[in-house]
């Protein structure tokens, strides 16, 4: 892992509690925190604690980790009261996917009706 990636990686710094964030959940594998610029009434990010740049960097060994990220979002959706009204889980990958922070993350979005298709 190049130092520049770790140095520039704000989500890794949030995981390590070096940068403040409203953390909703953390264990040894994943961290969930409020998005700093929410695009929905509920907008939570779920990240792996280990630095993976994009979804492209996940391997079969990360299958449990990816499942845990989704189940963490599902559980938080219940705790935040949006499970019955509904929610969307999004993973942006690279430029065309709209990724701006290069530490793999899942968006949990809810609290309003989502449009489809996305822009
Ligand atoms: P992406 O576009 O990469 O899929 O999503 C990155 C998300 O991270 C954006 O929704 C943006 O608002 C959020 N974000 C960027 N920097 C920070 C930060 O320092 N703290 C928090 N909590 N969210 C951030």
Backbone and ligand atoms as CSV (ligand in chain L), in Angstrom:
chain,resi,resn,atom,element,x,y,z
A,1,UNK,N,N,0.847,-1.199,0.000
A,1,UNK,CA,C,0.000,0.000,0.000
A,1,UNK,C,C,0.879,1.245,0.000
A,2,UNK,N,N,0.842,2.052,-1.070
A,2,UNK,CA,C,1.690,3.239,-1.089
A,2,UNK,C,C,1.333,4.179,0.053
A,3,UNK,N,N,2.350,4.827,0.621
A,3,UNK,CA,C,2.097,5.752,1.726
A,3,UNK,C,C,1.145,6.854,1.326
A,4,UNK,N,N,1.251,7.313,0.047
A,4,UNK,CA,C,0.411,8.421,-0.383
A,4,UNK,C,C,-1.067,8.038,-0.270
A,5,UNK,N,N,-1.406,6.792,-0.546
A,5,UNK,CA,C,-2.792,6.349,-0.422
A,5,UNK,C,C,-3.234,6.445,1.031
A,6,UNK,N,N,-2.431,5.906,1.938
A,6,UNK,CA,C,-2.797,5.954,3.357
A,6,UNK,C,C,-2.857,7.399,3.840
A,7,UNK,N,N,-1.914,8.220,3.400
A,7,UNK,CA,C,-1.865,9.616,3.859
A,7,UNK,C,C,-3.083,10.399,3.402
A,8,UNK,N,N,-3.547,10.126,2.168
A,8,UNK,CA,C,-4.650,10.892,1.589
A,8,UNK,C,C,-6.013,10.303,1.918
A,9,UNK,N,N,-6.029,9.202,2.607
A,9,UNK,CA,C,-7.267,8.442,2.767
A,9,UNK,C,C,-8.046,8.912,3.995
A,10,UNK,N,N,-8.993,9.817,3.760
A,10,UNK,CA,C,-9.729,10.392,4.894
A,10,UNK,C,C,-10.585,9.337,5.593
A,11,UNK,N,N,-11.099,8.358,4.852
A,11,UNK,CA,C,-11.933,7.348,5.510
A,11,UNK,C,C,-11.093,6.457,6.431
A,12,UNK,N,N,-9.861,6.169,6.018
A,12,UNK,CA,C,-8.981,5.401,6.902
A,12,UNK,C,C,-8.717,6.201,8.177
A,13,UNK,N,N,-8.577,7.510,8.026
A,13,UNK,CA,C,-8.336,8.352,9.210
A,13,UNK,C,C,-9.576,8.395,10.106
A,14,UNK,N,N,-10.757,8.325,9.506
A,14,UNK,CA,C,-11.974,8.248,10.317
A,14,UNK,C,C,-12.005,6.915,11.066
A,15,UNK,N,N,-11.684,5.822,10.351
A,15,UNK,CA,C,-11.646,4.498,10.993
A,15,UNK,C,C,-10.693,4.512,12.181
A,16,UNK,N,N,-9.569,5.173,12.007
A,16,UNK,CA,C,-8.537,5.194,13.058
A,16,UNK,C,C,-8.763,6.314,14.068
A,17,UNK,N,N,-9.893,7.031,13.910
A,17,UNK,CA,C,-10.278,8.118,14.827
A,17,UNK,C,C,-9.282,9.265,14.821
A,18,UNK,N,N,-8.631,9.462,13.677
A,18,UNK,CA,C,-7.716,10.603,13.534
A,18,UNK,C,C,-8.443,11.808,12.952
A,19,UNK,N,N,-9.558,11.547,12.249
A,19,UNK,CA,C,-10.421,12.600,11.708
A,19,UNK,C,C,-11.801,12.375,12.316
A,20,UNK,N,N,-12.441,13.445,12.817
A,20,UNK,CA,C,-13.737,13.258,13.465
A,20,UNK,C,C,-14.854,12.915,12.483
A,21,UNK,N,N,-15.776,12.105,12.945
A,21,UNK,CA,C,-16.975,11.771,12.171
A,21,UNK,C,C,-18.011,11.275,13.168
A,22,UNK,N,N,-19.267,11.320,12.757
A,22,UNK,CA,C,-20.338,10.796,13.615
A,22,UNK,C,C,-20.444,9.303,13.362
A,23,UNK,N,N,-19.691,8.541,14.139
A,23,UNK,CA,C,-19.626,7.089,13.953
A,23,UNK,C,C,-20.838,6.437,14.608
A,24,UNK,N,N,-21.549,5.641,13.813
A,24,UNK,CA,C,-22.751,4.962,14.296
A,24,UNK,C,C,-22.460,3.539,14.732
A,25,UNK,N,N,-21.422,2.955,14.144
A,25,UNK,CA,C,-21.091,1.561,14.468
A,25,UNK,C,C,-19.641,1.301,14.079
A,26,UNK,N,N,-18.960,0.541,14.898
A,26,UNK,CA,C,-17.597,0.110,14.539
A,26,UNK,C,C,-17.296,-1.214,15.225
A,27,UNK,N,N,-16.694,-2.117,14.471
A,27,UNK,CA,C,-16.138,-3.327,15.070
A,27,UNK,C,C,-14.767,-3.556,14.450
A,28,UNK,N,N,-14.256,-4.755,14.535
A,28,UNK,CA,C,-12.884,-4.996,14.062
A,28,UNK,C,C,-12.761,-5.003,12.540
A,29,UNK,N,N,-13.909,-5.059,11.840
A,29,UNK,CA,C,-13.855,-5.172,10.375
A,29,UNK,C,C,-14.458,-3.991,9.619
A,30,UNK,N,N,-15.488,-3.384,10.175
A,30,UNK,CA,C,-16.206,-2.324,9.451
A,30,UNK,C,C,-16.482,-1.140,10.368
A,31,UNK,N,N,-16.665,0.022,9.718
A,31,UNK,CA,C,-17.050,1.243,10.442
A,31,UNK,C,C,-18.171,1.909,9.648
A,32,UNK,N,N,-19.172,2.424,10.352
A,32,UNK,CA,C,-20.282,3.144,9.714
A,32,UNK,C,C,-20.367,4.531,10.328
A,33,UNK,N,N,-20.489,5.534,9.473
A,33,UNK,CA,C,-20.546,6.917,9.976
A,33,UNK,C,C,-21.409,7.766,9.055
A,34,UNK,N,N,-21.865,8.899,9.593
A,34,UNK,CA,C,-22.710,9.809,8.828
A,34,UNK,C,C,-21.909,10.452,7.717
A,35,UNK,N,N,-22.517,10.551,6.531
A,35,UNK,CA,C,-21.885,11.276,5.434
A,35,UNK,C,C,-21.844,12.768,5.784
A,36,UNK,N,N,-20.715,13.415,5.484
A,36,UNK,CA,C,-20.538,14.831,5.830
A,36,UNK,C,C,-21.423,15.731,4.980
A,37,UNK,N,N,-21.792,15.301,3.804
A,37,UNK,CA,C,-22.643,16.090,2.897
A,37,UNK,C,C,-23.811,15.228,2.435
A,38,UNK,N,N,-24.784,14.998,3.322
A,38,UNK,CA,C,-25.847,14.033,3.016
A,38,UNK,C,C,-26.703,14.471,1.835
A,39,UNK,N,N,-27.062,13.501,1.012
A,39,UNK,CA,C,-27.953,13.768,-0.127
A,39,UNK,C,C,-29.350,13.198,0.125
A,40,UNK,N,N,-29.571,12.700,1.327
A,40,UNK,CA,C,-30.879,12.180,1.734
A,40,UNK,C,C,-30.976,12.362,3.246
A,41,UNK,N,N,-32.197,12.356,3.798
A,41,UNK,CA,C,-32.336,12.528,5.249
A,41,UNK,C,C,-31.504,11.522,6.049
A,42,UNK,N,N,-31.417,10.302,5.556
A,42,UNK,CA,C,-30.477,9.331,6.120
A,42,UNK,C,C,-29.401,9.056,5.077
A,43,UNK,N,N,-28.160,9.304,5.430
A,43,UNK,CA,C,-27.049,9.038,4.512
A,43,UNK,C,C,-25.851,8.594,5.350
A,44,UNK,N,N,-25.668,7.296,5.356
A,44,UNK,CA,C,-24.615,6.674,6.163
A,44,UNK,C,C,-23.635,5.990,5.226
A,45,UNK,N,N,-22.375,6.048,5.572
A,45,UNK,CA,C,-21.338,5.339,4.817
A,45,UNK,C,C,-20.855,4.152,5.644
A,46,UNK,N,N,-20.716,3.008,4.990
A,46,UNK,CA,C,-20.158,1.817,5.648
A,46,UNK,C,C,-18.869,1.469,4.924
A,47,UNK,N,N,-17.791,1.392,5.665
A,47,UNK,CA,C,-16.478,1.156,5.049
A,47,UNK,C,C,-15.796,-0.038,5.716
A,48,UNK,N,N,-14.935,-0.729,4.961
A,48,UNK,CA,C,-14.080,-1.721,5.607
A,48,UNK,C,C,-12.988,-0.987,6.384
A,49,UNK,N,N,-12.560,-1.556,7.490
A,49,UNK,CA,C,-11.485,-0.913,8.253
A,49,UNK,C,C,-10.154,-1.008,7.528
A,50,UNK,N,N,-10.013,-2.048,6.684
A,50,UNK,CA,C,-8.759,-2.163,5.939
A,50,UNK,C,C,-8.877,-1.371,4.633
A,51,UNK,N,N,-7.773,-0.819,4.161
A,51,UNK,CA,C,-7.850,0.042,2.986
A,51,UNK,C,C,-7.940,-0.726,1.674
A,52,UNK,N,N,-9.136,-0.736,1.088
A,52,UNK,CA,C,-9.344,-1.215,-0.284
A,52,UNK,C,C,-9.735,0.022,-1.080
A,53,UNK,N,N,-9.077,0.294,-2.187
A,53,UNK,CA,C,-9.339,1.532,-2.923
A,53,UNK,C,C,-10.729,1.559,-3.557
A,54,UNK,N,N,-11.073,0.491,-4.240
A,54,UNK,CA,C,-12.349,0.438,-4.952
A,54,UNK,C,C,-12.907,-0.979,-4.860
A,55,UNK,N,N,-14.141,-1.145,-5.349
A,55,UNK,CA,C,-14.716,-2.490,-5.379
A,55,UNK,C,C,-13.868,-3.411,-6.249
A,56,UNK,N,N,-13.187,-2.847,-7.244
A,56,UNK,CA,C,-12.331,-3.661,-8.113
A,56,UNK,C,C,-11.214,-4.358,-7.341
A,57,UNK,N,N,-10.857,-3.809,-6.198
A,57,UNK,CA,C,-9.737,-4.365,-5.430
A,57,UNK,C,C,-10.167,-5.473,-4.477
A,58,UNK,N,N,-11.470,-5.713,-4.369
A,58,UNK,CA,C,-11.944,-6.799,-3.513
A,58,UNK,C,C,-11.685,-8.142,-4.199
A,59,UNK,N,N,-11.361,-9.140,-3.418
A,59,UNK,CA,C,-11.070,-10.480,-3.933
A,59,UNK,C,C,-12.026,-11.479,-3.269
A,60,UNK,N,N,-12.012,-12.727,-3.717
A,60,UNK,CA,C,-12.873,-13.716,-3.057
A,60,UNK,C,C,-12.632,-13.804,-1.547
A,61,UNK,N,N,-11.434,-13.474,-1.108
A,61,UNK,CA,C,-11.177,-13.502,0.347
A,61,UNK,C,C,-11.975,-12.412,1.081
A,62,UNK,N,N,-12.462,-11.439,0.324
A,62,UNK,CA,C,-13.227,-10.348,0.940
A,62,UNK,C,C,-14.738,-10.606,0.923
A,63,UNK,N,N,-15.135,-11.803,0.529
A,63,UNK,CA,C,-16.576,-12.084,0.406
A,63,UNK,C,C,-17.310,-11.848,1.726
A,64,UNK,N,N,-16.755,-12.328,2.830
A,64,UNK,CA,C,-17.418,-12.140,4.125
A,64,UNK,C,C,-17.442,-10.668,4.511
A,65,UNK,N,N,-16.361,-9.973,4.205
A,65,UNK,CA,C,-16.291,-8.544,4.520
A,65,UNK,C,C,-17.364,-7.769,3.760
A,66,UNK,N,N,-17.522,-8.078,2.475
A,66,UNK,CA,C,-18.533,-7.389,1.667
A,66,UNK,C,C,-19.937,-7.708,2.178
A,67,UNK,N,N,-20.152,-8.963,2.542
A,67,UNK,CA,C,-21.442,-9.338,3.110
A,67,UNK,C,C,-21.695,-8.617,4.426
A,68,UNK,N,N,-20.654,-8.484,5.215
A,68,UNK,CA,C,-20.803,-7.801,6.495
A,68,UNK,C,C,-21.136,-6.328,6.298
A,69,UNK,N,N,-20.535,-5.711,5.282
A,69,UNK,CA,C,-20.857,-4.303,5.000
A,69,UNK,C,C,-22.346,-4.150,4.686
A,70,UNK,N,N,-22.869,-5.061,3.863
A,70,UNK,CA,C,-24.288,-4.974,3.499
A,70,UNK,C,C,-25.178,-5.254,4.706
A,71,UNK,N,N,-24.826,-6.253,5.496
A,71,UNK,CA,C,-25.644,-6.565,6.669
A,71,UNK,C,C,-25.555,-5.471,7.723
A,72,UNK,N,N,-24.427,-4.783,7.786
A,72,UNK,CA,C,-24.316,-3.634,8.702
A,72,UNK,C,C,-25.271,-2.535,8.256
A,73,UNK,N,N,-25.306,-2.281,6.962
A,73,UNK,CA,C,-26.236,-1.274,6.433
A,73,UNK,C,C,-27.684,-1.696,6.705
A,74,UNK,N,N,-27.987,-2.963,6.497
A,74,UNK,CA,C,-29.346,-3.463,6.750
A,74,UNK,C,C,-29.734,-3.265,8.206
A,75,UNK,N,N,-28.825,-3.577,9.106
A,75,UNK,CA,C,-29.133,-3.425,10.537
A,75,UNK,C,C,-29.310,-1.954,10.907
A,76,UNK,N,N,-28.439,-1.107,10.366
A,76,UNK,CA,C,-28.556,0.325,10.653
A,76,UNK,C,C,-29.860,0.887,10.085
A,77,UNK,N,N,-30.269,0.387,8.912
A,77,UNK,CA,C,-31.536,0.841,8.339
A,77,UNK,C,C,-32.675,0.579,9.324
A,78,UNK,N,N,-32.642,-0.571,9.969
A,78,UNK,CA,C,-33.658,-0.866,10.980
A,78,UNK,C,C,-33.542,0.069,12.172
A,79,UNK,N,N,-32.320,0.250,12.649
A,79,UNK,CA,C,-32.121,1.103,13.834
A,79,UNK,C,C,-32.501,2.555,13.542
A,80,UNK,N,N,-32.300,2.979,12.305
A,80,UNK,CA,C,-32.582,4.366,11.947
A,80,UNK,C,C,-34.021,4.551,11.466
A,81,UNK,N,N,-34.771,3.448,11.430
A,81,UNK,CA,C,-36.209,3.533,11.150
A,81,UNK,C,C,-36.567,3.724,9.691
A,82,UNK,N,N,-35.696,3.281,8.789
A,82,UNK,CA,C,-36.019,3.427,7.364
A,82,UNK,C,C,-36.197,2.076,6.672
A,83,UNK,N,N,-36.183,0.996,7.456
A,83,UNK,CA,C,-36.252,-0.321,6.819
A,83,UNK,C,C,-37.601,-0.575,6.170
A,84,UNK,N,N,-38.680,-0.112,6.785
A,84,UNK,CA,C,-40.008,-0.376,6.221
A,84,UNK,C,C,-40.350,0.598,5.098
A,85,UNK,N,N,-39.978,1.867,5.249
A,85,UNK,CA,C,-40.218,2.836,4.158
A,85,UNK,C,C,-39.319,2.516,2.976
A,86,UNK,N,N,-38.128,2.036,3.257
A,86,UNK,CA,C,-37.221,1.596,2.206
A,86,UNK,C,C,-35.966,2.430,2.125
A,87,UNK,N,N,-34.998,1.876,1.440
A,87,UNK,CA,C,-33.693,2.526,1.362
A,87,UNK,C,C,-32.955,2.026,0.138
A,88,UNK,N,N,-31.849,2.678,-0.160
A,88,UNK,CA,C,-31.005,2.269,-1.283
A,88,UNK,C,C,-29.579,2.106,-0.790
A,89,UNK,N,N,-28.900,1.085,-1.301
A,89,UNK,CA,C,-27.481,0.868,-1.022
A,89,UNK,C,C,-26.735,1.058,-2.332
A,90,UNK,N,N,-25.712,1.898,-2.302
A,90,UNK,CA,C,-24.981,2.258,-3.519
A,90,UNK,C,C,-23.486,2.082,-3.275
A,91,UNK,N,N,-22.810,1.509,-4.268
A,91,UNK,CA,C,-21.345,1.497,-4.270
A,91,UNK,C,C,-20.893,2.141,-5.577
A,92,UNK,N,N,-20.248,3.284,-5.496
A,92,UNK,CA,C,-19.701,3.950,-6.668
A,92,UNK,C,C,-18.277,3.436,-6.915
A,93,UNK,N,N,-17.972,3.134,-8.174
A,93,UNK,CA,C,-16.638,2.613,-8.488
A,93,UNK,C,C,-15.993,3.423,-9.606
A,94,UNK,N,N,-14.881,4.037,-9.258
A,94,UNK,CA,C,-14.064,4.794,-10.216
A,94,UNK,C,C,-14.836,5.963,-10.841
A,95,UNK,N,N,-14.256,6.541,-11.869
A,95,UNK,CA,C,-14.727,7.835,-12.368
A,95,UNK,C,C,-16.164,7.799,-12.875
A,96,UNK,N,N,-16.470,6.845,-13.746
A,96,UNK,CA,C,-17.820,6.807,-14.306
A,96,UNK,C,C,-18.856,6.419,-13.261
A,97,UNK,N,N,-18.421,5.730,-12.232
A,97,UNK,CA,C,-19.340,5.385,-11.143
A,97,UNK,C,C,-19.570,6.534,-10.185
A,98,UNK,N,N,-18.757,7.588,-10.318
A,98,UNK,CA,C,-18.928,8.748,-9.442
A,98,UNK,C,C,-18.167,8.666,-8.140
A,99,UNK,N,N,-17.169,7.768,-8.069
A,99,UNK,CA,C,-16.396,7.646,-6.832
A,99,UNK,C,C,-15.489,8.853,-6.657
A,100,UNK,N,N,-15.522,9.431,-5.472
A,100,UNK,CA,C,-14.667,10.587,-5.185
A,100,UNK,C,C,-13.685,10.317,-4.052
A,101,UNK,N,N,-14.014,9.362,-3.185
A,101,UNK,CA,C,-13.100,8.991,-2.096
A,101,UNK,C,C,-12.642,7.562,-2.356
A,102,UNK,N,N,-11.316,7.399,-2.451
A,102,UNK,CA,C,-10.767,6.104,-2.865
A,102,UNK,C,C,-10.418,5.221,-1.667
A,103,UNK,N,N,-11.472,4.948,-0.912
A,103,UNK,CA,C,-11.482,3.883,0.102
A,103,UNK,C,C,-12.874,3.290,-0.045
A,104,UNK,N,N,-12.945,2.009,-0.404
A,104,UNK,CA,C,-14.226,1.359,-0.674
A,104,UNK,C,C,-15.272,1.746,0.371
A,105,UNK,N,N,-16.471,2.105,-0.082
A,105,UNK,CA,C,-17.547,2.435,0.846
A,105,UNK,C,C,-18.888,2.160,0.204
A,106,UNK,N,N,-19.830,1.914,1.070
A,106,UNK,CA,C,-21.214,1.671,0.665
A,106,UNK,C,C,-22.044,2.834,1.223
A,107,UNK,N,N,-22.907,3.407,0.376
A,107,UNK,CA,C,-23.827,4.452,0.835
A,107,UNK,C,C,-25.144,3.792,1.237
A,108,UNK,N,N,-25.639,4.110,2.427
A,108,UNK,CA,C,-26.996,3.750,2.846
A,108,UNK,C,C,-27.823,5.031,2.796
A,109,UNK,N,N,-28.805,5.040,1.887
A,109,UNK,CA,C,-29.605,6.247,1.633
A,109,UNK,C,C,-31.068,5.961,1.909
A,110,UNK,N,N,-31.733,6.870,2.619
A,110,UNK,CA,C,-33.154,6.691,2.877
A,110,UNK,C,C,-33.779,7.945,3.452
A,111,UNK,N,N,-35.043,7.816,3.803
A,111,UNK,CA,C,-35.757,8.953,4.370
A,111,UNK,C,C,-36.495,9.768,3.325
A,112,UNK,N,N,-36.338,9.414,2.073
A,112,UNK,CA,C,-37.118,10.006,0.986
A,112,UNK,C,C,-37.176,8.995,-0.160
A,113,UNK,N,N,-38.081,9.238,-1.092
A,113,UNK,CA,C,-38.175,8.334,-2.235
A,113,UNK,C,C,-37.007,8.588,-3.179
A,114,UNK,N,N,-36.329,7.533,-3.585
A,114,UNK,CA,C,-35.193,7.645,-4.498
A,114,UNK,C,C,-35.690,7.628,-5.940
A,115,UNK,N,N,-34.993,8.320,-6.792
A,115,UNK,CA,C,-35.360,8.306,-8.208
A,115,UNK,C,C,-34.606,7.197,-8.932
A,116,UNK,N,N,-35.161,6.785,-10.055
A,116,UNK,CA,C,-34.502,5.781,-10.909
A,116,UNK,C,C,-34.833,6.090,-12.362
A,117,UNK,N,N,-33.896,6.066,-13.277
A,117,UNK,CA,C,-32.499,5.705,-13.058
A,117,UNK,C,C,-31.708,6.845,-12.435
A,118,UNK,N,N,-30.570,6.539,-11.814
A,118,UNK,CA,C,-29.739,7.591,-11.241
A,118,UNK,C,C,-29.138,8.435,-12.344
A,119,UNK,N,N,-28.806,9.667,-12.045
A,119,UNK,CA,C,-28.228,10.573,-13.038
A,119,UNK,C,C,-26.785,10.240,-13.347
L,1,LIG,P1,P,-18.317,8.690,-3.408
L,1,LIG,O1,O,-18.666,9.833,-4.321
L,1,LIG,O2,O,-16.827,8.443,-3.379
L,1,LIG,O3,O,-19.106,7.446,-3.663
L,1,LIG,O4,O,-18.766,9.167,-1.973
L,1,LIG,C1,C,-17.937,9.846,-1.092
L,1,LIG,C2,C,-18.812,10.369,0.014
L,1,LIG,O5,O,-17.984,10.710,1.102
L,1,LIG,C3,C,-19.592,11.623,-0.358
L,1,LIG,O6,O,-20.979,11.391,-0.166
L,1,LIG,C4,C,-19.050,12.696,0.579
L,1,LIG,O7,O,-20.042,13.576,1.033
L,1,LIG,C5,C,-18.457,11.864,1.715
L,1,LIG,N1,N,-17.311,12.453,2.366
L,1,LIG,C6,C,-16.213,12.983,1.757
L,1,LIG,N2,N,-15.311,13.388,2.673
L,1,LIG,C7,C,-15.863,13.111,3.886
L,1,LIG,C8,C,-15.392,13.290,5.224
L,1,LIG,O8,O,-14.308,13.799,5.487
L,1,LIG,N3,N,-16.223,12.874,6.224
L,1,LIG,C9,C,-17.442,12.292,5.968
L,1,LIG,N4,N,-18.163,11.918,7.015
L,1,LIG,N5,N,-17.900,12.098,4.714
L,1,LIG,C10,C,-17.117,12.517,3.689
